[in-house]
Every structure is written in C-alpha cells, then in structure tokens.
Amino acid sequence: MKKVILLDIDGVLVQHGGYRAALHATLNHFAKLMGLSHFDFPEEKLAELEKRGIFSEWDMVPLLLAALWNDILSHRPNLILPTDLSSAAIEIGRNIIGFSPRELTIPEFEYITGQYPAEAALRHGCFPFIPMDLRIKILSQSRNVNFSQTMRLFQHYSLGSRTFSKTYKLPAEVETESFLLTHDRSNINDAIRDRLIQPNIHLAGLTARPSVPPREVHDSHFGYAPEAEIALKLVGLSDIPLIAFGKLSYLAARRGLDAGVLMKPSPVHALAATAAALTGDEWAGLQAAGDWYQTGKLAGVFTDLPQEFELFVVEDTLGGIKSTQAAGEILNENGFKVTIHAIGLTSGSDSKREAFTQAGIHHFENWESLLAGIHL
C-alpha cells in the first residue's frame, strides 16, 4: 500500500538552532538599546509558549518584548514613549536605572480565528501598561516586514543581511550572517534518508516556514523568503514537494484569503501536502485544497489520487498533527480509505513528551526509534 509521509521541518528534519538564535539576537538587540546587556530570555519561557500553541518566532518575539516592557512600565507608568520600537527601547533604558525586570509573564488569552497570536493578544487587551500606539506597533501585523520592526529585524538574522535585502528589496538595518546557515543542523543522516526515500513512500514537507511560491509557477519571488528550501537542502531532501507558508501565501493572495487561516492546524495545509506528495505537483495540490476550503468539495487533483493509502505525519508539535488528522477525516468522508498515523518526535524534550502524552499521540525520542516503531 502507498504511504504518504508529511514531514515537519523544525524539530523534525532539522534542529532549529537558527530560528532560536535569531530570536535571541532580535530580543537582545532591543535589550542592549535599553542597557540590559545581560538580560536573558530563558528557553523555558519559549517552551511554555509552544505548549500554549504559539510556535512561530514571529509571534514569540513581539510577545516576549511586550512582556518585558509591560513589566518595566508597570513600575514607570507615566513614561511618554515614541512608537518607533528602537527609539522606545532607548527611552525606556534611560528610565530604568537600578530596576531589574522580573520573570516575564505572558497572560493567557483566547486565540481568534484568522488572527496570529500576537494580534490576538492585542485584541484581548494584554500588556495594558504599554501605551496603545506603541502596543499596536509591537503586536500588530507580525508577518508584515514593512510594518513589524520585530519581524523585519528577525528576518535579518534568519536570512542574513544580503539575502534579506534581495528578498524584500529593503536596505539592511544590521549587518549579519544567516543564522539558518550557521546554526541549523540536520536531524537525519544518510541511513534515515535512504529509508524514507523508497518507491512506495511519497514524501512532502509540511511547515510554517516561509518559502518561495509553488515550484510550478514562475512569478516573481519578491517578498518570499526561501527559508523552508534552505532546510530541505540542508537535509538532502530538496526534491520532495513542499507546502510551506510562502506557498500558502501565494494561494491566498490569488483567492483573496488570509494565509494564516490556511496553515496548520487547518486541514487545508495537510490536504495540499498530501496531494502534492502523491502527484509531485505543489500548485495543483494547493489549488485543490483551496477549492475545498471555499466550496467544501474535494475536486481537482483529488480525483486522480489513489483511493486507499496510509497517511503519516511526523511532527514535534500538535499543529501539523491536527491538520493531518482533520485532512484524513475529510478524505475518508469523501470516499477514500485513509489510515492516519500521527507520530510525535520529542528529541528528548520533556515538554513535547508531555504534550504528546496528554493528546494521546504516539511519540518517539529520535528518528531511529521512530522508524523502528512504525516498521519503516
């Protein structure tokens, strides 16, 4: 029987040191402007955000920065601050001599369909000690490189200054190498890759990473950062289909949709990846998944798929698992016979192990035990 395996990138195919390093560099950029050269944003706080379903550093950075500033401003409530983040950081720094920030607290807030977590936190009135105009500049439009100063700086560190300027046609604000190239490490070796690349196995990447548009189209790549492609090249899987944020953004732009509502845990993400894995055609898979989202009907390339197959997803968080489980249910409701296998990869993380255990997801500590456990 054919097997489809959807592979997350960060935490599954690569150990994502690049994004974490870029996150710390971005936050430390503002901390240094404030004179807090030794302030630390602990990994435990990042793990806490992931357990709450906040996985993207594009949301983590503004939320952590807002938590830091909200704590400081609760003790300095009358500061008049500019809305430019760098200028605000400098002004805050002038007024915190002798003050040591406490543990960062990011309040609980409900997620809003179609909005990213940073925006949802803003809508729920989080971080009330930050003046509203500045709060909007921190938390709004966390994927808009022209608006979000945190996202723009983070992309410098992720891509490197030269690739940043080439991708976004913007001048570099800091000079840096690409942390994705210097800090990411492959999570699979040649033996694991050989076991994945077999005639009856159809692979596809399933990731929230930015990417270029679908490989079948030849439009301009302006604004599309090739971060997912960098990772697949690192692990030796450049040829497999990929459904990443850039691909979904390309579809969304042509349908008048918000890419955020198409991305995992939405079933659209996994539906597109499943179709792409079986056909090799990213754009056809994306269009057919988009049609389902807008009409509720499976058509297009789905009519050419085999009626029976096994659908695996390997994830280190629950977003892609929920997306794949929902996609499999949709396929089965439409006459397919799909056996769904949700697999968690913990890489020794207690928080990931706990999250998978609570969700009832079969999980493994490393790729070797995973492949043995699923008899691949």
Secondary structure, 3 states (H helix, E strand, C coil): CCEEEEECCECCCEECHHHHHHHHHHHHHHHHHCCCCCCCCCHHHHHHHHHCCCCCHHHHHHHHHHHHHHHHHHHCCCCCCCCCHHHHHHHHHHCCCCCCCCCCCCCCCCCCCCCCHHHHHHHCCCCCCCCHHHHHHHHCCCCCCCCCHHHHHHHHHHHCHHHHHHHHCCCCCCCCCCHHHHHCEECCCHHHHHHHCCCCEEEEEECCCCCCCCCCCCCCCCCCCCHHHHHHHHHCCCCCCEECHHHHHHHHHHHCCCHHHCCCCCHHHHHHHHHHHHHCCHHHHHHHHHHHHHHCCCCHHHHHCCCEEEEEEEECCHHHHHHHHHHHHHHHHCCCEEEEEEEEECCCCHHHHHHHHHHCCEEECCHHHHHHHCCC
